[in-house]
């Protein structure tokens, strides 16, 4: 870090010649999908607990009066996410199809060491994503439920925290493409008929398991209790099994339940249906 | 997000005229310091659990052969942190003295909504920080203990995760400045004598409470068990009190103990001593 400044661009000019072609075996299965979704719950709960460390910090989300109606009609938080995402795009984050940027745009070069990602998705359906909806729900509905009123001036740290929440939610919800791919491969005949008939309702029904969804919602609520408690070196630990009203959590566990119940699970299934509708294109 | 691209620069040009001058009351006390340090433990444990999601991903840390000895002698991860930190610098993150960049450099404008941060630190000593040491320990000692061998190609996501770990560790360790300030204010006469005599050993002794450090180390180990366990919707929850060998954690709790024992606590105290040595400048 004491070296003179080098840029990711300089890095590319030299590195591009030294491709590292590593191959990852495709291992898409019901197990890998389930493991991913379960592990991503922890990431989502951690990220929203961290966001709740800051108050709402409204100035980060307001479009300055001078911008209103102009073509620069964007909040500080949006500009922050755009700039941060541009760095990550340049660094190759979105070479992995599991991740989808909120602001896709051309970057001349990818500046990371090369890696040959396998593509588990059906190419014509891989584009499906609900990032616009995720963005809107996060800023317009979820954030005011999560963050306490107040302003501590930490706008950049707050926006960085928002960016992490958005990335975690986006990765989970848009992972519906992988869920759908696995389910399609497990029962191609049945799905093919419904897809040919564009029967969204029947697809949704086939993709829905209320008992499994119930397990997920109860589990994320419990994770919010376990990860959001105040751990002491001696005292008792919240197991997520009690309804103790004296327990204090960094994020209201019922809000995490609601997040999954109202948004994460329905949007994931919407991704699954939309992916399947393009699965035979 | 459907608006045409605007940049943080455009944002500044207009916003700079609309300063929001909000004042935060100085509330530095032993309680606020203790609360901060305890809460930051969770952030550190979350961030290293998240880093452990990825394998080591060595290509992100190797200096390409063509770079060796040149003035661009930097790894992908370093370039990634530089670029990400530049965005956060531009966005004003380091206006808050609690945060210190790893690569400070001139940015022409701060592009966040304005906020009048109070300065709880003694100005001539506020510069003290151990970011170079933190950087070196993280990449050269800690990372290989934390991450499993392997390469999944997610270099940008991995480097983003490293950046979060570094920021959390830096904020915690350099918070030693605040710890020292509070302790100085609580006993100015005693500290003044030792500072005038440049008596580092006596200062270190005065700042050290082995019993308190022991509580902290046991608590972070317990946090690693509680936050790093696999939570199910029904099963038992790891309370961090057992030595159950069948429990599996996302990060080895003894590594988190070691992180605090060998690095975080000693470096924080080093920051405290160095701050105090400049407290009368």
Interface residues (C-beta under 8 A of the other chain):
Chain A: X1 X2 X3 X4 X5 X6 X7 X8 X10 X11 X14 X15 X17 X18 X20 X22 X24 X38 X39 X42 X43 X46 X49 X50 X53 X59 X60 X64 X65 X66 X67 X71 X72 X73 X74 X76 X78 X79 X80 X82 X83 X84 X87 X88 X90 X91 X92 X93 X95 X96 X99 X102 X103 X105 X111 X112 X113 X115 X116 X117 X132 X135 X151 X152 X153 X154 X155 X156 X157 X159 X160 X164 X215 X216 X218 X219 X222 X223 X226 X227 X229 X230 X231 X232 X233 X236 X237 X238 X239 X240 X241 X250
Chain B: X1 X2 X3 X4 X5 X6 X7 X8 X10 X11 X14 X15 X17 X18 X20 X22 X24 X38 X39 X42 X43 X46 X49 X50 X53 X59 X60 X64 X65 X66 X67 X71 X72 X73 X74 X76 X78 X79 X80 X82 X83 X84 X87 X88 X90 X91 X92 X93 X95 X96 X99 X102 X103 X105 X111 X112 X113 X115 X116 X117 X132 X135 X151 X152 X153 X154 X155 X156 X157 X159 X160 X164 X215 X216 X218 X219 X222 X223 X226 X227 X229 X230 X231 X232 X233 X236 X237 X238 X239 X240 X241 X250
